[in-house]
Amino acid sequence: MTKKDLIESVSQKAKLSKKAAKQAVETFLSEIMKTLANGETVKLSGFGTFKTKMFKAKTIKAINSKEAKKIVARRMPRYIPGTKIKKMVK
């Protein structure tokens, strides 16, 4: 499913115009992204949890050149599925 498909589905099921459905989906996603950018956690009961994880800086060796590369410390988004999702996917 793409974002376009999601907007179409929301439009039909909520009986909204495509424009209103697009705005609702865009707002929902942007709020999740803003919250994660601030380092906070988003918990959606039954669906799952979106959070960020901090990775330490490290040095790795490239396989083909054997050259050492430094990877800077960074924060990455993570998704942990909820129990309802886990049961549905089984």
Rosetta constraint file for C-alpha pairs under 8 A:
AtomPair CA 1 CA 5 HARMONIC 5.77 0.50
AtomPair CA 1 CA 6 HARMONIC 6.72 0.50
AtomPair CA 2 CA 6 HARMONIC 6.27 0.50
AtomPair CA 3 CA 7 HARMONIC 6.19 0.50
AtomPair CA 4 CA 8 HARMONIC 6.25 0.50
AtomPair CA 5 CA 9 HARMONIC 6.17 0.50
AtomPair CA 6 CA 10 HARMONIC 6.13 0.50
AtomPair CA 7 CA 11 HARMONIC 5.99 0.50
AtomPair CA 7 CA 18 HARMONIC 6.87 0.50
AtomPair CA 7 CA 21 HARMONIC 5.66 0.50
AtomPair CA 7 CA 22 HARMONIC 5.45 0.50
AtomPair CA 7 CA 25 HARMONIC 6.63 0.50
AtomPair CA 8 CA 12 HARMONIC 6.30 0.50
AtomPair CA 8 CA 18 HARMONIC 6.67 0.50
AtomPair CA 8 CA 21 HARMONIC 7.58 0.50
AtomPair CA 9 CA 13 HARMONIC 6.05 0.50
AtomPair CA 10 CA 14 HARMONIC 5.66 0.50
AtomPair CA 10 CA 15 HARMONIC 7.73 0.50
AtomPair CA 10 CA 16 HARMONIC 7.51 0.50
AtomPair CA 10 CA 21 HARMONIC 5.94 0.50
AtomPair CA 11 CA 15 HARMONIC 5.55 0.50
AtomPair CA 11 CA 16 HARMONIC 4.73 0.50
AtomPair CA 11 CA 17 HARMONIC 5.81 0.50
AtomPair CA 11 CA 18 HARMONIC 5.43 0.50
AtomPair CA 11 CA 20 HARMONIC 7.67 0.50
AtomPair CA 11 CA 21 HARMONIC 5.12 0.50
AtomPair CA 12 CA 16 HARMONIC 6.69 0.50
AtomPair CA 16 CA 20 HARMONIC 6.04 0.50
AtomPair CA 16 CA 21 HARMONIC 5.96 0.50
AtomPair CA 17 CA 21 HARMONIC 6.15 0.50
AtomPair CA 18 CA 22 HARMONIC 5.94 0.50
AtomPair CA 19 CA 23 HARMONIC 6.24 0.50
AtomPair CA 20 CA 24 HARMONIC 6.17 0.50
AtomPair CA 21 CA 25 HARMONIC 6.17 0.50
AtomPair CA 22 CA 26 HARMONIC 5.98 0.50
AtomPair CA 23 CA 27 HARMONIC 5.95 0.50
AtomPair CA 24 CA 28 HARMONIC 6.10 0.50
AtomPair CA 25 CA 29 HARMONIC 6.21 0.50
AtomPair CA 26 CA 30 HARMONIC 6.01 0.50
AtomPair CA 27 CA 31 HARMONIC 6.09 0.50
AtomPair CA 28 CA 32 HARMONIC 6.52 0.50
AtomPair CA 29 CA 33 HARMONIC 6.27 0.50
AtomPair CA 30 CA 34 HARMONIC 6.05 0.50
AtomPair CA 31 CA 35 HARMONIC 6.12 0.50
AtomPair CA 32 CA 36 HARMONIC 6.25 0.50
AtomPair CA 32 CA 42 HARMONIC 6.76 0.50
AtomPair CA 33 CA 37 HARMONIC 6.06 0.50
AtomPair CA 34 CA 38 HARMONIC 6.36 0.50
AtomPair CA 35 CA 39 HARMONIC 6.67 0.50
AtomPair CA 35 CA 40 HARMONIC 5.47 0.50
AtomPair CA 35 CA 41 HARMONIC 6.92 0.50
AtomPair CA 35 CA 42 HARMONIC 7.10 0.50
AtomPair CA 36 CA 40 HARMONIC 5.31 0.50
AtomPair CA 36 CA 41 HARMONIC 6.36 0.50
AtomPair CA 36 CA 42 HARMONIC 7.46 0.50
AtomPair CA 36 CA 50 HARMONIC 7.52 0.50
AtomPair CA 36 CA 51 HARMONIC 6.28 0.50
AtomPair CA 36 CA 52 HARMONIC 6.51 0.50
AtomPair CA 36 CA 77 HARMONIC 7.23 0.50
AtomPair CA 39 CA 51 HARMONIC 7.54 0.50
AtomPair CA 39 CA 52 HARMONIC 6.44 0.50
AtomPair CA 40 CA 51 HARMONIC 6.70 0.50
AtomPair CA 40 CA 52 HARMONIC 7.60 0.50
AtomPair CA 41 CA 49 HARMONIC 7.11 0.50
AtomPair CA 41 CA 50 HARMONIC 5.86 0.50
AtomPair CA 41 CA 51 HARMONIC 4.64 0.50
AtomPair CA 41 CA 52 HARMONIC 7.34 0.50
AtomPair CA 42 CA 49 HARMONIC 5.65 0.50
AtomPair CA 42 CA 50 HARMONIC 5.04 0.50
AtomPair CA 42 CA 51 HARMONIC 6.42 0.50
AtomPair CA 43 CA 48 HARMONIC 6.14 0.50
AtomPair CA 43 CA 49 HARMONIC 4.46 0.50
AtomPair CA 43 CA 50 HARMONIC 6.47 0.50
AtomPair CA 44 CA 48 HARMONIC 5.40 0.50
AtomPair CA 44 CA 49 HARMONIC 6.12 0.50
AtomPair CA 45 CA 82 HARMONIC 7.21 0.50
AtomPair CA 46 CA 82 HARMONIC 5.01 0.50
AtomPair CA 46 CA 83 HARMONIC 5.94 0.50
AtomPair CA 46 CA 84 HARMONIC 5.17 0.50
AtomPair CA 46 CA 85 HARMONIC 6.97 0.50
AtomPair CA 47 CA 81 HARMONIC 6.16 0.50
AtomPair CA 47 CA 82 HARMONIC 4.76 0.50
AtomPair CA 47 CA 83 HARMONIC 7.33 0.50
AtomPair CA 47 CA 84 HARMONIC 6.43 0.50
AtomPair CA 47 CA 85 HARMONIC 5.92 0.50
AtomPair CA 48 CA 79 HARMONIC 7.00 0.50
AtomPair CA 48 CA 80 HARMONIC 5.49 0.50
AtomPair CA 48 CA 81 HARMONIC 4.20 0.50
AtomPair CA 48 CA 82 HARMONIC 3.98 0.50
AtomPair CA 48 CA 83 HARMONIC 7.71 0.50
AtomPair CA 48 CA 85 HARMONIC 7.67 0.50
AtomPair CA 49 CA 79 HARMONIC 5.70 0.50
AtomPair CA 49 CA 80 HARMONIC 5.12 0.50
AtomPair CA 49 CA 81 HARMONIC 6.45 0.50
AtomPair CA 49 CA 82 HARMONIC 7.09 0.50
AtomPair CA 50 CA 77 HARMONIC 7.08 0.50
AtomPair CA 50 CA 78 HARMONIC 5.75 0.50
AtomPair CA 50 CA 79 HARMONIC 4.61 0.50
AtomPair CA 50 CA 80 HARMONIC 6.51 0.50
AtomPair CA 51 CA 77 HARMONIC 5.75 0.50
AtomPair CA 51 CA 78 HARMONIC 5.32 0.50
AtomPair CA 51 CA 79 HARMONIC 6.50 0.50
AtomPair CA 52 CA 75 HARMONIC 6.21 0.50
AtomPair CA 52 CA 76 HARMONIC 5.35 0.50
AtomPair CA 52 CA 77 HARMONIC 4.27 0.50
AtomPair CA 52 CA 78 HARMONIC 5.57 0.50
AtomPair CA 53 CA 75 HARMONIC 5.47 0.50
AtomPair CA 53 CA 76 HARMONIC 5.40 0.50
AtomPair CA 53 CA 77 HARMONIC 6.33 0.50
AtomPair CA 53 CA 78 HARMONIC 6.81 0.50
AtomPair CA 54 CA 73 HARMONIC 7.35 0.50
AtomPair CA 54 CA 74 HARMONIC 5.83 0.50
AtomPair CA 54 CA 75 HARMONIC 4.32 0.50
AtomPair CA 54 CA 76 HARMONIC 6.46 0.50
AtomPair CA 55 CA 73 HARMONIC 5.55 0.50
AtomPair CA 55 CA 74 HARMONIC 5.36 0.50
AtomPair CA 55 CA 75 HARMONIC 6.02 0.50
AtomPair CA 55 CA 76 HARMONIC 7.52 0.50
AtomPair CA 56 CA 72 HARMONIC 7.26 0.50
AtomPair CA 56 CA 73 HARMONIC 4.59 0.50
AtomPair CA 56 CA 74 HARMONIC 6.84 0.50
AtomPair CA 57 CA 70 HARMONIC 7.38 0.50
AtomPair CA 57 CA 71 HARMONIC 5.52 0.50
AtomPair CA 57 CA 72 HARMONIC 4.50 0.50
AtomPair CA 57 CA 73 HARMONIC 4.03 0.50
AtomPair CA 57 CA 74 HARMONIC 7.47 0.50
AtomPair CA 58 CA 70 HARMONIC 5.91 0.50
AtomPair CA 58 CA 71 HARMONIC 5.33 0.50
AtomPair CA 58 CA 72 HARMONIC 6.74 0.50
AtomPair CA 58 CA 73 HARMONIC 7.54 0.50
AtomPair CA 59 CA 68 HARMONIC 6.48 0.50
AtomPair CA 59 CA 69 HARMONIC 5.51 0.50
AtomPair CA 59 CA 70 HARMONIC 4.42 0.50
AtomPair CA 59 CA 71 HARMONIC 6.03 0.50
AtomPair CA 60 CA 68 HARMONIC 5.59 0.50
AtomPair CA 60 CA 69 HARMONIC 5.27 0.50
AtomPair CA 60 CA 70 HARMONIC 6.42 0.50
AtomPair CA 60 CA 71 HARMONIC 7.54 0.50
AtomPair CA 61 CA 66 HARMONIC 5.39 0.50
AtomPair CA 61 CA 67 HARMONIC 5.41 0.50
AtomPair CA 61 CA 68 HARMONIC 4.40 0.50
AtomPair CA 61 CA 69 HARMONIC 5.99 0.50
AtomPair CA 62 CA 66 HARMONIC 4.98 0.50
AtomPair CA 62 CA 67 HARMONIC 5.43 0.50
AtomPair CA 62 CA 68 HARMONIC 6.38 0.50
AtomPair CA 62 CA 69 HARMONIC 6.95 0.50
AtomPair CA 81 CA 85 HARMONIC 6.12 0.50
AtomPair CA 81 CA 86 HARMONIC 6.53 0.50
AtomPair CA 82 CA 86 HARMONIC 6.33 0.50
AtomPair CA 83 CA 87 HARMONIC 6.19 0.50
AtomPair CA 84 CA 88 HARMONIC 6.22 0.50
AtomPair CA 85 CA 89 HARMONIC 6.15 0.50
AtomPair CA 86 CA 90 HARMONIC 6.37 0.50
